[in-house]
Amino acid sequence: MLRIGVCDDEQDTLRNNCEIVQDFLRKRGINGDIAACSSGQELLWEAEQHGDFQIILLDIEMDGFNGVETAKKLRERDYYTVLIFISAHDQYCKALMNVKPFAFLDKPVDQKQLFQVLDRVMEQEIAQSENFCFTSGKVRYQVDIKSILYFESSLRKILLAGRGKSYWFYGRMDEVEARISASGHKFLRIHKSYLVNVRYIESYHYTSITMQNGKQLNISKARLDSIREYYRNQLL
């Protein structure tokens, strides 16, 4: 699922921008979640508590923590988040170049222009779909999905177990599963805490799966039937 943050301290503008983004998702058939934030602090809190955004629409001129300060903090967390800035003035463009903005839009936002920008973002996302992108220890990584053995969740952290190296990052397994599913690669959710790449399954037992690296992962009772059905279909 695509995670989008929309931030503006003017409630009418915030509501309008969220409606435009929601309309874009509906018309393009994209499954997305929109977080409406009325301050830079709230946006940063959302990213900290619920995981990084793929796209952020950020008003520059806000009371308190403005868009410039917020963008710098966001970049410390996630280098690849797409930042789309909104402002009634253009004097901030130079100050924001070091946070790598994707686009600047005039305020109030024109629906056609925002649609065009979001279409370009989607093209970029599709081009990167062979890599799984995440942030770990303030460093942004891109890992070839084909090289991932499995994901394992523990509280709010996710373990990405790769063929050569493993990483921990903050996230939710449901979001990871949605991103992997959108890439077209075949992974199985065998447990609420495990998402495994079928190409690296060494053996299957009724209640567990053993990966090629020797790791044995339990299948939850709730998923026993669906996993058994998957293997039954492989034999047909």
Secondary structure by P-SEA (a helix, b strand, c coil): cbbbbbbbccaaaaaaaaaaaaaaaaaacccbbbbbbccaaaaaaaaaccccccccccccccccccaaaaaaaaaacccccbbbbbccccccccccccccccccccccccaaaaaaaaaaaaaaaaaaccbbbbbcccbbbbcccccccbbbbcccccccccccccccccccaaaaaaaaaaacbbbbcccccbbbccccccccccccccccccbbbbbccccaaaaaaaaaaaac
